[in-house]
Amino acid sequence: MPKYAIFFSLTGDAVARFIDSPSDRTAAVKAMTDATGGSVEAYYWMFGQHDGMVIVDLPDSQTAAAISLAVASSGAFTGLETHELFEAGELAGLAEKAKAVQATYTPPGG
């Protein structure tokens, strides 16, 4: 099953609501992900450009996009970034595919 990292940044209002009424956000994310046939591998809060991230296994990219749309529609976020993850062991195969594509690609102005 494909794995995705989803980085998120909350609005000030969402942070204020969380401080006023703390809740287990991991449970909320798990319930949403489980409903799509996926699972949560990890959920982190962090300092920096983003407020947190989750790593999830999801059936496909359409499911990842649907989750991003549903979450973004809540208005609680200033930003969401969803990235598909690849295992390090997959890199050689990806490079082979890139090599085959590279043989047919003409760069701009080339």
C-alpha positions in Angstrom: 0.0 0.0 0.0 1.5 3.4 -0.9 2.8 5.6 2.0 2.3 9.3 2.2 3.7 12.1 4.5 1.1 14.9 5.0 2.5 18.1 6.5 0.0 20.5 8.0 -0.1 24.1 9.4 -3.0 25.2 11.5 -4.8 28.5 11.6 -4.5 30.6 14.7 -8.2 30.0 15.4 -7.7 26.2 15.2 -4.7 26.4 17.6 -6.8 28.5 20.0 -9.7 26.0 19.9 -7.2 23.2 20.6 -5.8 25.0 23.6 -9.3 25.8 25.0 -10.4 22.2 24.4 -7.6 19.7 24.0 -8.5 16.5 22.3 -6.7 13.4 21.0 -6.0 14.4 17.4 -4.4 11.1 16.7 -7.7 9.3 17.3 -9.4 11.7 14.9 -6.8 11.2 12.1 -6.9 7.4 12.7 -10.7 7.3 12.4 -10.6 9.2 9.1 -7.8 7.1 7.7 -9.3 3.8 8.8 -12.5 4.8 7.1 -10.7 5.0 3.7 -9.1 1.6 4.1 -5.7 3.1 5.2 -3.8 3.3 8.4 -1.8 5.8 10.4 1.9 4.9 10.9 2.9 8.0 12.8 1.6 11.4 13.9 4.0 14.2 15.0 3.8 17.8 16.1 6.8 19.9 15.3 8.5 23.3 15.3 9.2 25.1 12.1 7.4 25.8 8.9 4.7 23.2 9.6 2.9 22.5 12.8 2.9 18.7 12.3 2.9 15.7 10.0 1.3 12.3 9.7 2.6 9.3 7.9 -0.2 7.2 6.5 -0.6 4.1 4.3 -3.5 4.7 1.9 -4.9 2.6 -0.9 -4.0 5.0 -3.7 -3.3 8.7 -4.7 -7.0 9.4 -5.2 -7.6 8.5 -1.6 -4.7 10.8 -0.5 -6.2 13.6 -2.6 -9.7 13.0 -1.2 -8.3 13.2 2.4 -6.5 16.4 1.6 -9.6 18.0 0.1 -11.8 16.9 3.1 -9.3 18.2 5.6 -8.7 21.4 3.8 -12.4 22.1 3.5 -12.6 22.3 7.4 -10.9 25.7 7.3 -8.6 24.7 10.2 -5.5 24.7 8.1 -3.3 27.4 6.5 -1.5 24.7 4.5 -1.4 21.1 3.7 1.3 19.2 1.7 0.9 15.6 0.7 3.9 13.7 -0.5 4.1 10.1 -1.6 7.0 8.2 0.0 9.2 5.6 -1.6 11.3 3.1 0.2 15.1 3.5 -0.3 15.2 0.0 -1.9 12.9 1.3 -4.7 15.4 3.9 -5.8 17.4 1.7 -8.2 14.1 0.7 -10.0 13.1 4.3 -10.2 16.5 5.2 -11.6 16.1 2.5 -14.3 12.7 3.9 -15.3 14.2 7.4 -15.4 17.0 6.2 -17.6 14.5 4.7 -20.1 12.4 8.0 -20.1 15.6 10.1 -20.4 16.4 8.3 -23.6 13.2 9.6 -25.2 13.2 13.1 -23.6 14.2 16.3 -25.5 14.9 19.2 -23.1 13.6 22.7 -23.9 15.7 24.3 -26.7 17.3 20.8 -27.4 
